[in-house]
Amino acid sequence: MREYKLVVLGSGGVGKSALNQVPMILVGNKCDLEDERVVGKEQGQNLARQWSNCAFLETSAKSKINVNEIFYDLVRQINRKTPMEKKTKKKSSCTLL
């Protein structure tokens, strides 16, 4: 089985820890930070397009929106870029003397 190591970045109190607890999401007393948003949705989508048309998904650990989907998408992207090498079986041979 392949192992994936991902890094989740963001400001304090935005739900990074809750995202890391997939599928057992532990949500503390986090408030809805919509009013404190620094990057708007449209601005984020435009930035994603500029960065070689990368995926853009907003998540909410509190509302359980796109939590699993973002990790599934990351794994799919990793697999497309770096396919797992197939193990080649050694051919056994028998020599009679």
C-alpha positions as CSV (number, residue, x, y, z in Angstrom):
1,M,0.0,0.0,0.0
2,R,1.2,3.4,-0.9
3,E,1.8,6.0,1.9
4,Y,0.9,9.7,1.3
5,K,2.3,12.6,3.3
6,L,0.4,15.8,3.0
7,V,0.8,19.2,4.7
8,V,-2.1,21.4,5.6
9,L,-1.4,25.1,6.0
10,G,-3.4,28.0,7.2
11,S,-3.9,30.6,9.9
12,G,-4.7,29.8,13.4
13,G,-8.2,28.7,14.3
14,V,-9.4,28.0,10.8
15,G,-9.8,24.2,11.2
16,K,-6.5,22.6,10.1
17,S,-6.6,20.2,13.0
18,A,-10.1,19.2,12.3
19,L,-9.2,18.5,8.7
20,N,-6.3,16.3,9.8
21,Q,-8.7,14.1,11.8
22,V,-10.3,12.6,8.7
23,P,-12.6,10.5,8.9
24,M,-13.0,11.1,12.7
25,I,-13.5,14.8,12.6
26,L,-13.1,16.5,16.0
27,V,-14.6,20.0,15.9
28,G,-14.0,22.3,18.8
29,N,-15.7,25.6,19.5
30,K,-14.6,27.2,16.3
31,C,-16.8,30.1,15.0
32,D,-17.8,30.7,11.4
33,L,-14.9,32.8,10.1
34,E,-16.7,34.0,6.9
35,D,-16.6,37.6,8.2
36,E,-12.8,37.3,8.7
37,R,-12.1,35.8,5.3
38,V,-9.0,37.3,3.8
39,V,-9.3,35.7,0.3
40,G,-12.7,35.7,-1.4
41,K,-14.0,32.7,-3.2
42,E,-13.7,34.3,-6.6
43,Q,-10.2,35.5,-5.8
44,G,-9.2,32.0,-4.8
45,Q,-10.7,30.5,-8.0
46,N,-8.9,33.0,-10.2
47,L,-5.6,32.2,-8.4
48,A,-6.1,28.5,-8.9
49,R,-6.6,29.1,-12.7
50,Q,-3.4,31.2,-12.8
51,W,-1.5,28.3,-11.1
52,S,-1.7,26.0,-14.1
53,N,-5.4,25.5,-13.7
54,C,-5.1,23.7,-10.3
55,A,-8.1,22.4,-8.4
56,F,-10.0,24.8,-6.1
57,L,-12.2,23.4,-3.3
58,E,-13.4,25.2,-0.2
59,T,-13.7,23.1,2.9
60,S,-15.5,23.4,6.2
61,A,-14.6,21.0,9.0
62,K,-17.4,22.5,11.0
63,S,-20.0,21.8,8.4
64,K,-18.2,18.7,7.0
65,I,-18.2,20.2,3.5
66,N,-15.6,18.8,1.0
67,V,-13.4,17.4,3.8
68,N,-13.0,13.9,2.4
69,E,-13.2,15.2,-1.2
70,I,-10.2,17.4,-0.9
71,F,-8.0,14.6,0.4
72,Y,-9.3,12.2,-2.3
73,D,-8.6,14.8,-5.0
74,L,-5.0,15.3,-3.6
75,V,-4.4,11.5,-3.8
76,R,-5.7,11.3,-7.3
77,Q,-3.5,14.2,-8.4
78,I,-0.4,12.6,-6.7
79,N,-1.2,9.3,-8.4
80,R,-1.5,11.0,-11.9
81,K,1.8,12.8,-11.5
82,T,3.8,10.0,-9.9
83,P,2.3,6.6,-10.8
84,M,3.4,3.7,-8.6
85,E,6.0,1.5,-10.2
86,K,5.0,-2.0,-10.9
87,K,7.1,-4.6,-9.4
88,T,8.7,-6.9,-11.9
89,K,8.7,-10.5,-11.0
90,K,12.0,-12.3,-11.3
91,K,11.8,-15.2,-13.6
92,S,13.0,-18.3,-11.9
93,S,15.0,-20.7,-13.9
94,C,16.1,-24.2,-13.4
95,T,19.5,-25.4,-14.6
96,L,20.1,-29.1,-15.0
97,L,23.7,-30.3,-15.2
